[in-house]
């Protein structure tokens, strides 16, 4: 089933509050990339989000997001209590997400900044993702020696990569001398969005731990969504916020996969991933025991 991609289409504007957006809250005047810039796939739905552009109400959203997230994860832990690998993935994810919620004031996928996006994520997004990675492991299709060990290793690498980038960036941005500067050091030297790159490993390891083909639909949909929607919108924000620094940085640095600079190749990868997500989605009924 390809229904998860419907959520992606409905949430194209979520790219403006993308997961772990690389910098501060997007100002209200920030333009989305337009057709003339070769990024026609990005949609501006700021009209949906009247509060997201300001730093107000962040404590309220952090508390609400934390409570809702923990509630969802409680259900996840109940579903996976028989799997040590999935319990480890869930426990690490709780720590990772709570750090990302409380470590910055920028609205993100984990802590949106307006009611519409909050409801979209916590009524549709989180239940779908956690059901895919937790409830839907009724029929295991991927079996090989030390699968769980391999899955947890990949998962921990991705989580450490993504969170390590975030924590270093939080600390760097907190220094007075770096105020208003674009973060281009550390893992940011190798690609503009190390957090998204790390998340692909995180969710790949998590999907492998479920042992289902269906779980990989989430990973492949993420590649498609990152490349065609989230990254173009995020980079529009960065180009607007850092007009003197970002053009040179973008010209010399890969977007998502380190050292892969060819945007046409990335688009091809995105659409191949979309097709793969649809194929993996056909395992839905068996994986979920329906």
C-alpha positions as a printed Julia matrix, in Angstrom:
290×3 Matrix{Float64}:
  0.0     0.0     0.0
  1.22    3.5    -0.9
 -1.1     5.32    1.51
  1.8     6.72    3.58
  2.81    8.82    0.58
 -0.58   10.51    0.72
  0.41   11.81    4.14
  3.65   13.06    2.6
  1.75   14.98   -0.09
 -0.6    16.47    2.5
  2.38   17.41    4.62
  4.58   19.03    2.0
  4.46   22.17    4.03
  5.99   20.23    6.9
  9.22   20.73    5.06
  9.22   24.25    6.39
  9.23   22.79    9.88
 11.39   19.92    8.79
 12.96   17.38   11.1
 15.82   18.95   12.96
 15.89   21.98   10.69
 19.5    23.09   10.52
 18.92   26.48   12.07
 16.66   29.0    13.74
 12.97   29.55   13.17
 12.14   30.59    9.64
 11.19   34.27    9.51
  7.79   35.1     8.13
  9.32   36.67    5.04
 11.25   33.53    4.1
 10.38   32.5     0.55
  9.95   28.93   -0.54
 11.9    27.92   -3.6
  9.91   28.58   -6.71
  9.72   27.21  -10.18
 12.22   29.7   -11.51
 14.76   28.3    -9.08
 14.19   24.78  -10.3
 12.43   23.64   -7.15
  8.79   23.58   -8.19
  8.11   20.62   -5.95
  8.21   22.77   -2.8
  4.97   24.18   -1.5
  4.53   27.15    0.79
  1.69   26.51    3.23
  2.63   29.15    5.79
 -1.03   30.16    5.77
 -1.66   26.94    7.69
  0.73   27.88   10.45
  0.14   31.23   12.1
  2.45   30.59   15.08
  5.28   28.58   13.62
  7.32   31.56   12.51
  7.72   33.05   15.99
  9.56   31.75   19.04
  6.48   32.22   21.21
  4.71   29.34   22.94
  7.74   27.1    22.53
  7.64   25.87   26.13
  3.98   24.99   25.72
  4.66   23.06   22.52
  7.65   21.33   24.07
  5.56   20.11   26.99
  2.66   19.04   24.77
  4.97   17.32   22.28
  6.88   15.53   25.02
  3.7    14.24   26.65
  2.16   13.13   23.35
  5.41   11.54   22.22
  5.85    9.59   25.47
  2.23    8.41   25.23
  2.85    7.08   21.72
  6.1     5.44   22.78
  4.38    3.76   25.73
  2.07    2.03   23.24
  5.11    1.16   21.09
  6.92   -0.46   24.04
  3.8    -2.51   24.81
  3.76   -3.8    21.22
  7.45   -4.76   21.09
  7.98   -6.12   24.61
  9.05   -9.51   23.23
 11.88   -8.06   21.09
 15.08   -6.86   22.78
 16.3    -5.17   19.58
 13.09   -3.17   19.15
 13.1    -2.22   22.83
 16.65   -0.88   22.47
 15.67    1.09   19.36
 12.69    2.58   21.15
 14.64    3.5    24.29
 17.41    5.27   22.35
 14.81    7.03   20.22
 13.06    8.43   23.29
 16.31    9.99   24.5
 17.18   11.3    21.04
 13.8    12.92   20.4
 13.53   14.5    23.85
 16.98   16.06   23.4
 15.89   17.42   20.03
 12.65   18.79   21.49
 14.26   20.56   24.44
 17.62   21.42   22.9
 16.36   24.11   20.53
 13.51   26.55   19.99
 13.19   25.84   16.28
  9.94   24.07   15.37
 10.71   20.57   14.13
  8.92   17.38   13.15
  9.11   16.27   16.79
  7.94   19.6    18.19
  5.88   21.54   15.63
  5.07   25.19   16.14
  1.39   25.43   15.24
 -1.8    23.45   15.92
 -2.21   22.11   12.39
  1.25   20.57   12.21
  1.03   19.32   15.78
 -2.2    17.45   15.03
 -0.86   16.17   11.71
  2.24   14.73   13.37
  0.69   13.35   16.54
 -2.58   12.04   15.12
 -1.3    10.75   11.76
  2.49   10.86   11.51
  3.61    9.27   14.76
  0.93    6.55   14.84
  1.81    5.5    11.29
  5.58    5.44   11.94
  5.37    3.62   15.26
  2.83    1.13   13.99
  5.14    0.4    11.06
  8.15   -0.07   13.34
  6.36   -1.57   16.33
  2.96   -3.17   15.86
  3.55   -4.45   12.32
  6.11   -7.16   12.94
  3.67  -10.06   13.09
  5.2   -11.93   10.16
  9.0   -11.83    9.91
 10.28  -12.02    6.32
 13.95  -11.04    6.79
 15.9   -13.72    8.6
 19.66  -14.21    8.78
 22.22  -14.87   11.55
 22.83  -11.96   13.91
 20.14   -9.87   12.23
 19.2    -8.11   15.46
 22.84   -7.32   16.22
 23.33   -5.86   12.75
 20.08   -3.89   13.04
 20.98   -2.34   16.39
 24.49   -1.49   15.14
 23.12    0.35   12.1
 20.49    2.01   14.27
 23.01    3.24   16.86
 25.36    4.53   14.15
 22.56    6.56   12.56
 21.33    7.91   15.9
 24.85    8.86   17.02
 25.56   10.53   13.67
 22.35   12.57   13.67
 22.3    13.45   17.35
 26.04   14.14   17.45
 25.58   16.7    14.69
 22.62   18.29   16.45
 24.26   18.54   19.87
 27.46   20.01   18.42
 25.42   22.52   16.42
 23.36   23.48   19.48
 26.55   24.21   21.42
 28.17   26.06   18.54
 25.12   28.27   17.94
 24.88   29.06   21.66
 28.24   30.84   21.61
 27.95   34.6    21.3
 30.62   34.85   18.61
 28.65   32.48   16.36
 25.34   34.33   16.55
 23.93   34.85   13.08
 26.51   32.59   11.44
 25.9    29.54    9.27
 27.06   26.24   10.76
 29.39   24.58    8.24
 31.85   22.66   10.41
 31.9    19.17   11.93
 29.66   16.79   10.01
 28.3    19.82    8.18
 31.5    19.75    6.09
 30.37   16.6     4.3
 26.72   17.36    3.58
 24.32   20.19    4.34
 21.87   17.96    6.21
 23.8    15.39    8.29
 20.79   14.96   10.57
 18.63   13.65    7.72
 21.46   11.44    6.48
 21.89    9.94    9.94
 18.14    9.44   10.27
 18.17    7.23    7.17
 20.52    4.84    8.98
 18.45    5.12   12.15
 15.27    4.07   10.42
 17.03    1.46    8.26
 18.37   -0.26   11.37
 15.0     0.02   13.06
 13.24   -1.43   10.01
 15.72   -4.31    9.9
 15.03   -5.01   13.58
 11.34   -5.53   12.77
 12.28   -8.2    10.25
  9.57   -7.08    7.82
  9.78   -5.83    4.26
  6.93   -3.43    4.98
  9.0    -1.45    7.5
 11.4    -0.42    4.76
  8.57    1.49    3.07
  9.07    4.09    5.81
 12.8     4.38    5.04
 12.3     4.65    1.29
  9.47    7.15    1.63
 11.78    9.23    3.81
 14.43    9.35    1.06
 11.82   10.52   -1.45
 10.38   13.06    0.97
 13.76   14.42    2.09
 15.12   14.91   -1.43
 12.05   16.37   -3.13
 10.34   18.31   -0.36
 12.12   18.81    2.94
 15.6    19.66    1.69
 14.54   22.18   -1.0
 12.37   24.06    1.51
 15.01   23.93    4.22
 17.62   25.28    1.83
 15.31   28.07    0.75
 15.22   29.09    4.4
 19.0    28.91    4.73
 19.53   30.88    1.52
 17.21   33.59    2.83
 18.74   33.67    6.3
 22.38   33.53    5.21
 22.5    35.21    1.78
 26.24   35.88    2.01
 27.36   32.47    3.28
 24.93   29.86    1.99
 25.45   30.09   -1.82
 29.14   29.19   -1.58
 28.44   26.5     1.02
 25.68   24.95   -1.1
 27.85   25.02   -4.22
 30.66   23.08   -2.57
 28.72   20.7    -0.29
 26.43   17.74   -1.01
 22.8    18.05    0.07
 22.02   14.7     1.69
 24.56   11.99    0.88
 28.16   13.07    1.52
 30.13   13.74   -1.68
 27.1    13.17   -3.95
 26.6    16.6    -5.52
 24.6    15.74   -8.63
 21.02   16.89   -8.0
 19.62   14.99  -10.98
 21.08   11.78   -9.6
 19.49   12.53   -6.24
 16.11   13.03   -7.9
 16.46    9.69   -9.67
 17.33    8.06   -6.33
 14.26    9.73   -4.79
 11.85    8.35   -7.38
 13.42    4.89   -7.29
 12.94    5.02   -3.53
  9.31    5.98   -4.02
  8.76    2.97   -6.28
 10.53    0.78   -3.74
  8.33    2.14   -0.95
  5.22    1.16   -2.92
  6.61   -2.34   -3.45
  7.51   -2.74    0.23
  4.07   -1.46    1.16
  2.49   -4.51   -0.45
  3.75   -6.53    2.53
  1.43   -4.49    4.79
 -1.21   -7.13    5.43
  1.24   -9.89    6.36
  3.47   -7.65    8.47
  0.52   -6.29   10.43
 -1.25   -9.64   10.73
 -4.32   -8.54    8.82
